[in-house]
């Protein structure tokens, strides 16, 4: 009786062991398939990345070639149209020529901004330690005459001992685009353009948040959401020839090259706009008033 029970248990154990062995084999087979799938997936991602990079290179080359082809005939147009205007006395013809001049200048800005965006997108930044106060001060001197004519006051609230890791020319390029937008938004009433900074702690290192606040027309939530999209224009500037819709897209690309981010803050029409962006900092020392 006991021998029969033992035999049954042995058979049952043997059967279970065979099932376990079968499951182990299937598990190994499945694991091998998953590993092969992962390898194929990794290779597909690599191949797709290579393809995307090639497309981006071709895109930038195409933009550069197109910009050159458009810029060449524009140069004589922009130079000669004002000369032709001086020799004409008919008011209606002068109006038509003014339209041609404004349109030519707009195309030139569009060509330059498109080329600028392609250049920024295709090149890496060489980050060096720069004094942030001095960069803003340099920008302020550049726009001094414009600020005065537009009744705009500048407040540089950045400490003289604040340093950032950046490429100076690119940072000035970014400030130039943001400042130009701020000036356009304050043309009617003037106001104050304020520069501020404060430290930000991130896992990847030390960063600084820089803010530029104007007292201009302000933006809606939908406008702030799309402000940094390529060729996006706010409702008020969609039909203006002084805006290409690329300035802030260039700024976004520059900030992404720093490993940072950029965004806009506004509480609606008539409330002004603040552009914030974060860039890296090294051995930063802040004045007590900015802690």
C-alpha positions as CSV (number, residue, x, y, z in Angstrom):
1,X,0.0,0.0,0.0
2,X,2.7,2.4,1.0
3,X,4.8,1.4,-2.0
4,X,1.9,2.2,-4.4
5,X,1.5,5.6,-2.8
6,X,5.2,6.3,-3.0
7,X,5.1,5.2,-6.7
8,X,2.2,7.5,-7.4
9,X,4.0,10.4,-5.7
10,X,7.2,9.7,-7.7
11,X,5.2,9.7,-11.0
12,X,3.4,12.9,-10.0
13,X,6.8,14.5,-9.1
14,X,8.3,13.3,-12.4
15,X,5.4,14.7,-14.3
16,X,5.7,18.1,-12.6
17,X,9.5,18.2,-13.2
18,X,8.9,17.6,-16.9
19,X,6.3,20.4,-17.0
20,X,8.8,22.7,-15.2
21,X,11.5,21.7,-17.6
22,X,9.2,22.4,-20.5
23,X,8.3,25.8,-19.1
24,X,12.0,26.6,-18.6
25,X,12.7,25.7,-22.2
26,X,9.8,27.9,-23.4
27,X,11.1,30.7,-21.0
28,X,14.6,30.5,-22.5
29,X,13.1,30.5,-26.0
30,X,11.0,33.5,-25.2
31,X,14.0,35.3,-23.6
32,X,16.1,34.6,-26.7
33,X,13.3,36.0,-28.9
34,X,13.1,39.1,-26.7
35,X,16.8,39.6,-26.9
36,X,16.8,39.3,-30.7
37,X,13.9,41.7,-30.8
38,X,15.7,44.2,-28.6
39,X,18.8,44.0,-30.8
40,X,16.7,44.5,-33.9
41,X,14.8,47.4,-32.2
42,X,18.1,49.0,-31.2
43,X,19.4,48.7,-34.7
44,X,16.2,50.1,-36.1
45,X,16.4,53.1,-33.7
46,X,20.1,53.7,-34.8
47,X,19.2,53.4,-38.4
48,X,16.3,55.8,-38.0
49,X,18.4,58.3,-36.1
50,X,21.0,58.2,-38.9
51,X,18.2,58.8,-41.4
52,X,16.8,61.7,-39.4
53,X,20.2,63.3,-39.0
54,X,20.8,63.0,-42.8
55,X,17.5,64.6,-43.4
56,X,18.3,67.5,-41.0
57,X,21.7,68.0,-42.8
58,X,20.0,68.0,-46.2
59,X,17.3,70.4,-44.8
60,X,20.0,72.8,-43.5
61,X,21.9,72.6,-46.8
62,X,18.7,73.3,-48.8
63,X,17.8,76.2,-46.6
64,X,21.3,77.7,-46.9
65,X,21.3,77.2,-50.7
66,X,17.8,78.7,-51.0
67,X,18.7,81.6,-48.7
68,X,21.7,82.4,-50.9
69,X,19.6,82.1,-54.1
70,X,17.0,84.4,-52.7
71,X,19.5,86.8,-51.2
72,X,21.5,87.4,-54.4
73,X,18.7,89.1,-56.4
74,X,17.4,90.9,-53.3
75,X,20.5,92.9,-52.8
76,X,20.1,95.1,-56.0
77,X,16.4,95.4,-55.4
78,X,16.9,96.8,-51.9
79,X,19.7,99.1,-53.1
80,X,18.0,100.4,-56.3
81,X,14.4,100.8,-55.3
82,X,15.1,103.8,-52.9
83,X,17.1,105.4,-55.7
84,X,14.3,105.0,-58.2
85,X,11.9,106.4,-55.6
86,X,13.9,109.6,-55.4
87,X,13.5,110.2,-59.1
88,X,9.7,109.9,-59.1
89,X,7.2,112.6,-58.2
90,X,3.9,110.8,-58.7
91,X,2.4,110.1,-55.2
92,X,0.6,107.0,-56.3
93,X,3.8,105.5,-57.9
94,X,5.7,106.4,-54.7
95,X,3.2,104.5,-52.6
96,X,3.6,101.4,-54.9
97,X,7.4,101.7,-54.6
98,X,7.1,101.9,-50.8
99,X,5.2,98.6,-50.8
100,X,7.9,97.0,-53.0
101,X,10.6,98.3,-50.6
102,X,8.9,97.0,-47.5
103,X,8.2,93.7,-49.1
104,X,11.8,93.3,-50.2
105,X,13.1,94.2,-46.8
106,X,10.7,91.6,-45.2
107,X,11.9,88.9,-47.6
108,X,15.5,89.8,-46.7
109,X,14.7,89.5,-42.9
110,X,12.9,86.2,-43.6
111,X,15.9,84.9,-45.6
112,X,18.4,86.0,-42.9
113,X,16.3,84.5,-40.0
114,X,15.8,81.2,-41.9
115,X,19.5,81.0,-42.5
116,X,20.2,81.9,-38.9
117,X,17.9,79.2,-37.6
118,X,19.5,76.6,-39.8
119,X,23.0,77.7,-38.7
120,X,22.1,77.5,-35.0
121,X,20.4,74.1,-35.4
122,X,23.4,72.6,-37.2
123,X,26.2,73.8,-34.9
124,X,27.2,73.0,-31.4
125,X,28.0,75.7,-28.7
126,X,31.4,76.1,-27.1
127,X,30.3,77.1,-23.5
128,X,32.6,79.4,-21.6
129,X,32.3,81.3,-18.4
130,X,30.8,84.7,-19.1
131,X,29.8,87.6,-16.8
132,X,26.0,87.9,-17.3
133,X,25.8,91.5,-16.1
134,X,28.3,92.6,-18.7
135,X,26.5,90.7,-21.5
136,X,23.2,92.5,-20.6
137,X,25.1,95.8,-20.3
138,X,26.5,95.4,-23.8
139,X,23.0,94.7,-25.1
140,X,21.7,97.8,-23.3
141,X,24.3,100.0,-24.9
142,X,23.5,98.6,-28.4
143,X,19.8,99.5,-28.0
144,X,20.4,102.8,-26.1
145,X,19.2,105.0,-28.9
146,X,16.2,102.8,-29.6
147,X,15.2,102.6,-25.9
148,X,15.4,106.4,-25.7
149,X,13.3,107.0,-28.8
150,X,10.6,104.6,-27.6
151,X,10.5,105.9,-24.1
152,X,11.7,102.6,-22.7
153,X,13.6,102.4,-19.4
154,X,15.9,99.4,-18.7
155,X,16.5,97.9,-15.3
156,X,19.4,95.5,-15.1
157,X,18.8,93.8,-11.8
158,X,21.5,91.2,-12.4
159,X,24.4,91.2,-10.0
160,X,27.8,92.1,-11.3
161,X,29.2,88.9,-9.9
162,X,26.8,86.5,-11.7
163,X,28.4,84.2,-14.2
164,X,27.0,81.7,-16.8
165,X,28.3,79.0,-19.1
166,X,27.5,80.1,-22.6
167,X,28.7,81.2,-26.0
168,X,28.7,85.0,-25.7
169,X,27.7,85.7,-29.3
170,X,24.8,83.2,-29.1
171,X,23.6,84.6,-25.8
172,X,23.7,88.2,-27.3
173,X,21.8,86.8,-30.3
174,X,19.1,85.4,-28.0
175,X,18.8,88.6,-26.0
176,X,18.6,90.6,-29.3
177,X,15.6,88.7,-30.5
178,X,13.8,88.8,-27.1
179,X,14.6,92.5,-26.7
180,X,13.4,93.3,-30.2
181,X,10.0,91.7,-29.5
182,X,9.8,93.5,-26.2
183,X,10.5,96.9,-27.9
184,X,7.8,96.2,-30.6
185,X,5.2,95.4,-27.9
186,X,6.0,98.7,-26.0
187,X,6.1,101.0,-29.1
188,X,2.8,102.8,-28.2
189,X,3.2,103.5,-24.5
190,X,6.9,102.8,-23.6
191,X,7.6,101.3,-20.2
192,X,10.3,99.3,-18.4
193,X,12.2,96.3,-19.6
194,X,13.6,94.4,-16.6
195,X,16.4,91.8,-16.6
196,X,16.6,89.5,-13.5
197,X,18.3,86.2,-12.6
198,X,18.2,83.7,-9.8
199,X,19.9,80.3,-9.2
200,X,18.1,77.0,-10.0
201,X,19.1,73.6,-8.7
202,X,18.9,70.7,-11.2
203,X,20.2,67.1,-11.0
204,X,22.4,67.7,-14.0
205,X,24.2,70.6,-12.4
206,X,23.9,74.3,-11.4
207,X,21.6,76.4,-13.6
208,X,20.5,80.0,-13.7
209,X,17.0,81.3,-14.6
210,X,17.1,84.6,-16.5
211,X,13.9,86.6,-16.9
212,X,13.1,89.5,-19.3
213,X,9.9,91.3,-18.4
214,X,8.3,94.0,-20.5
215,X,5.2,96.2,-20.0
216,X,3.8,95.7,-23.5
217,X,0.6,94.4,-25.0
218,X,0.7,91.0,-23.3
219,X,-0.3,87.5,-24.5
220,X,-3.1,85.1,-24.2
221,X,-2.6,81.5,-22.9
222,X,-2.9,80.1,-26.5
223,X,-0.3,82.6,-27.7
224,X,2.2,81.7,-25.0
225,X,1.8,78.0,-25.8
226,X,2.8,78.5,-29.4
227,X,5.2,81.4,-29.1
228,X,8.3,79.5,-29.8
229,X,7.0,77.5,-32.7
230,X,8.7,78.1,-36.1
231,X,6.9,80.8,-38.2
232,X,4.3,81.4,-35.4
233,X,3.0,85.0,-35.2
234,X,0.6,86.4,-32.6
235,X,-2.8,87.7,-33.9
236,X,-1.5,91.2,-33.7
237,X,1.5,90.6,-35.9
238,X,0.4,88.0,-38.5
239,X,0.0,90.7,-41.2
240,X,2.9,92.8,-40.2
241,X,6.0,92.7,-42.3
242,X,8.4,93.4,-39.4
243,X,7.9,89.9,-37.9
244,X,9.1,86.7,-39.5
245,X,7.9,84.4,-36.8
246,X,11.4,82.9,-36.4
247,X,13.1,85.0,-33.7
248,X,11.8,83.1,-30.7
249,X,12.2,79.7,-32.5
250,X,15.9,80.7,-32.8
251,X,16.0,81.5,-29.1
252,X,14.5,78.1,-28.3
253,X,17.1,76.3,-30.3
254,X,19.9,78.3,-28.7
255,X,18.6,77.4,-25.2
256,X,18.2,73.8,-26.1
257,X,21.9,73.8,-27.2
258,X,22.7,74.9,-23.6
259,X,20.7,72.0,-22.2
260,X,18.1,74.4,-20.8
261,X,14.5,75.4,-21.5
262,X,12.6,78.6,-22.4
263,X,9.0,79.7,-21.8
264,X,6.8,82.7,-21.7
265,X,4.6,84.0,-19.0
266,X,1.7,86.6,-19.4
267,X,-1.6,87.2,-17.7
268,X,-3.4,88.3,-20.8
269,X,-3.8,91.4,-23.0
270,X,-2.3,94.6,-21.5
271,X,-0.4,92.8,-18.8
272,X,3.1,92.6,-20.4
273,X,5.1,89.5,-21.0
274,X,8.0,87.8,-19.3
275,X,10.4,85.5,-21.1
276,X,12.1,83.0,-18.8
277,X,15.0,80.7,-19.8
278,X,17.4,78.5,-17.9
279,X,21.1,78.0,-18.8
280,X,24.0,76.4,-17.0
281,X,26.1,78.1,-14.4
282,X,29.6,77.3,-13.0
283,X,30.9,78.5,-9.7
284,X,28.2,81.1,-9.5
285,X,28.2,83.7,-6.8
286,X,25.1,85.7,-6.3
287,X,24.8,89.0,-4.5
288,X,22.9,88.8,-1.2
289,X,19.9,90.7,-2.6
290,X,19.3,88.0,-5.2
291,X,19.3,85.0,-2.9
